[in-house]
Amino acid sequence: MSDAALPTVAEVRAAAEAVKAALDRHLAAVERRSGAEDPEVHAAFNELAAAAEEYDELLYERYDEVTPFEIPASEDGVPYSGPAEPTAFSVLIRRDYAVVEPQRLLAQAERVAAHDRDAGAELGESAGTAAALGVLFGEYEPDEIASRYKEFGLEEGDSTLWITAGGTTPEPGEWLNTPFDHADPEHVLHRFDVSSVFDDEFDEDEDDDGAPALERIR
């Protein structure tokens, strides 16, 4: 990069001043916050994150140097705006599967039903994959099915796990009617993704099953 394309000394210094001002605004918002989810604190945090990122970029372009701090942000660019020290958190998991061997799935469900009257009643005489899934997930933990998916006639798709910060633990039954409506990307502390699409991005060995197990962590 030529000197003409570099940020000027004045631009870098202005960005540094913007960070200082954003720090002052963030501290002021924290000092007068009304609670763990105060919107002014969240807004000040986002402003500080943007100012710090701008300064870091200009500093690197001009001087090939970086700052010693990092504002946590997700890979899709959504800045974290939850509590700095969460006292509660939720774990949200999605795993996709394809039913590639329906008869194997049904056979596994029938084995469970043979020793469980309630499962047998659920499976019924005209058993289908929908009933079989209910029986199997009622019998086995999701992690066990994830580790033995081929035994159940399934094929893995993408999966993701989000750890989201919260201020307090919800009351029992509080979110049961709408359990997936409150996932806020700005409150994601950590995210773990597994997908075959990462094959082109990472040069990783395949696992013992021959299936890619590529994990992106933030």
C-alpha positions in Angstrom: 0.0 0.0 0.0 1.4 3.4 -0.9 1.7 6.3 1.6 -1.0 8.1 -0.3 -3.5 5.4 0.5 -2.6 5.2 4.2 -4.8 6.9 6.8 -3.3 10.2 7.9 -1.8 10.8 11.3 -4.7 13.1 12.0 -7.2 10.4 11.1 -5.6 7.9 13.5 -5.5 10.5 16.3 -9.1 11.4 15.7 -10.1 7.8 15.9 -8.2 7.5 19.2 -10.1 10.5 20.6 -13.3 8.9 19.5 -12.5 5.8 21.5 -11.7 8.0 24.6 -15.0 9.8 24.2 -16.9 6.5 23.8 -15.2 5.1 26.9 -16.4 8.1 28.9 -20.0 7.7 27.6 -19.9 4.0 28.3 -18.7 4.5 31.9 -21.3 7.2 32.4 -24.0 4.9 31.2 -22.8 2.1 33.5 -22.7 4.4 36.5 -26.4 5.5 36.0 -27.7 2.1 34.7 -31.2 1.1 35.9 -30.5 -2.7 35.8 -28.6 -5.5 34.1 -30.5 -5.0 30.8 -30.2 -1.2 30.6 -30.6 -0.1 27.0 -28.4 3.0 27.4 -25.5 0.7 28.5 -26.1 -1.6 25.5 -26.1 1.4 23.2 -22.9 2.8 24.7 -21.3 -0.6 24.5 -22.1 -0.8 20.8 -20.7 2.7 20.2 -17.5 1.8 22.0 -17.2 -1.4 20.0 -17.5 0.5 16.7 -15.1 3.2 17.8 -12.5 0.7 19.0 -12.8 -1.3 15.7 -12.3 1.8 13.6 -9.3 2.9 15.6 -7.8 -0.6 15.5 -8.1 -0.7 11.7 -6.6 2.7 11.1 -3.8 2.0 13.6 -2.9 -1.1 11.8 -3.1 0.4 8.3 -1.0 3.4 9.3 1.5 1.9 11.7 1.1 -1.9 11.4 0.2 -2.1 15.1 -2.9 -3.3 17.0 -4.6 -2.6 20.3 -4.2 -5.0 23.2 -7.9 -5.3 23.8 -10.8 -6.9 21.9 -14.5 -6.2 22.0 -16.3 -9.6 21.8 -18.4 -9.9 18.6 -20.0 -12.7 16.6 -18.7 -13.8 13.3 -21.6 -12.3 11.5 -20.7 -8.9 12.8 -23.4 -8.6 15.6 -21.6 -7.1 18.6 -22.2 -8.6 22.0 -24.3 -6.3 24.2 -25.3 -8.6 27.0 -24.2 -8.3 30.7 -20.4 -8.2 31.2 -20.6 -10.7 34.0 -23.7 -12.9 33.3 -25.3 -14.5 36.3 -27.4 -16.9 34.2 -27.2 -18.4 30.7 -29.1 -20.6 28.3 -27.8 -23.3 26.0 -29.6 -23.4 22.6 -28.9 -26.4 20.4 -30.1 -27.2 16.8 -29.1 -30.4 15.1 -30.5 -31.3 11.6 -30.9 -34.9 10.4 -32.2 -36.6 7.3 -34.1 -39.9 7.6 -32.2 -42.0 5.1 -33.2 -45.5 6.3 -36.8 -45.4 7.6 -37.0 -49.1 8.2 -33.9 -49.0 10.5 -35.5 -46.1 12.4 -38.8 -48.0 12.8 -36.9 -51.2 13.9 -35.1 -49.3 16.6 -38.4 -47.8 17.8 -40.0 -51.2 17.8 -37.2 -52.6 20.0 -38.0 -49.8 22.6 -41.7 -50.4 22.3 -41.3 -54.1 23.0 -40.2 -53.3 26.5 -42.2 -50.2 27.2 -46.0 -50.2 27.2 -46.3 -46.4 26.8 -43.9 -46.4 23.9 -45.8 -49.3 22.3 -49.1 -47.4 22.5 -47.4 -44.3 21.0 -46.0 -46.3 18.1 -49.3 -48.0 17.4 -50.1 -50.6 14.7 -49.6 -48.3 11.7 -46.2 -47.0 12.8 -44.5 -44.3 10.9 -41.4 -42.2 11.2 -43.1 -39.4 13.1 -44.2 -41.8 15.9 -40.9 -43.6 15.8 -39.0 -40.3 16.4 -41.2 -39.6 19.4 -40.5 -43.0 20.9 -36.7 -42.8 20.3 -36.3 -39.3 21.6 -38.4 -40.3 24.6 -36.0 -43.2 25.3 -32.6 -41.7 24.4 -30.9 -38.5 25.3 -30.3 -36.2 22.3 -26.5 -36.5 22.7 -26.8 -40.3 22.5 -28.7 -40.1 19.3 -26.2 -37.7 18.0 -23.4 -40.1 18.7 -25.2 -43.1 17.3 -27.2 -41.5 14.5 -26.3 -44.1 11.9 -27.8 -46.9 14.1 -31.1 -45.1 13.8 -31.0 -44.7 10.0 -30.2 -41.0 10.2 -27.8 -38.8 8.4 -26.3 -35.7 10.0 -26.8 -32.2 8.7 -25.6 -28.9 10.2 -25.6 -28.2 13.9 -25.1 -25.2 16.1 -24.9 -24.5 19.8 -25.4 -21.1 21.3 -24.6 -20.0 24.9 -26.6 -16.9 25.5 -26.2 -14.6 28.5 -29.0 -13.7 30.8 -29.5 -11.5 33.9 -31.6 -13.8 36.0 -32.8 -17.4 35.7 -36.4 -17.4 34.4 -39.2 -18.6 36.7 -40.3 -22.3 36.2 -42.6 -22.5 33.2 -42.1 -18.9 32.2 -41.0 -19.5 28.6 -42.4 -23.0 27.9 -45.1 -21.7 25.6 -42.6 -19.8 23.4 -39.2 -21.5 24.2 -37.4 -20.3 21.0 -38.7 -16.8 20.7 -36.1 -15.1 23.0 -32.8 -15.9 21.4 -31.0 -12.6 21.0 -27.9 -12.7 18.8 -26.5 -9.8 20.7 -26.5 -11.9 23.9 -24.6 -14.8 22.4 -21.4 -15.4 24.5 -20.1 -18.4 22.6 -21.3 -20.2 19.4 -20.1 -23.6 18.1 -21.1 -24.5 14.5 -20.5 -27.8 12.7 -21.1 -28.0 8.9 -19.7 -29.7 5.9 -19.6 -26.2 4.3 -16.4 -25.6 6.3 -14.6 -28.3 4.3 -13.5 -25.6 1.8 -12.3 -23.3 4.6 -10.4 -25.6 6.8 -8.0 -28.5 6.0 -9.1 -31.0 8.7 -9.0 -34.7 8.8 -12.2 -36.6 8.8 -13.4 -38.3 12.0 -13.6 -42.1 12.5 -17.0 -42.2 10.8 -15.7 -40.6 7.6 -17.9 -37.5 8.2 -16.5 -34.0 8.6 -16.5 -32.8 12.1 -15.4 -29.2 11.6 -16.2 -26.8 14.4 -16.1 -23.1 14.3 -15.8 -21.4 17.7 -16.1 -17.9 18.8 
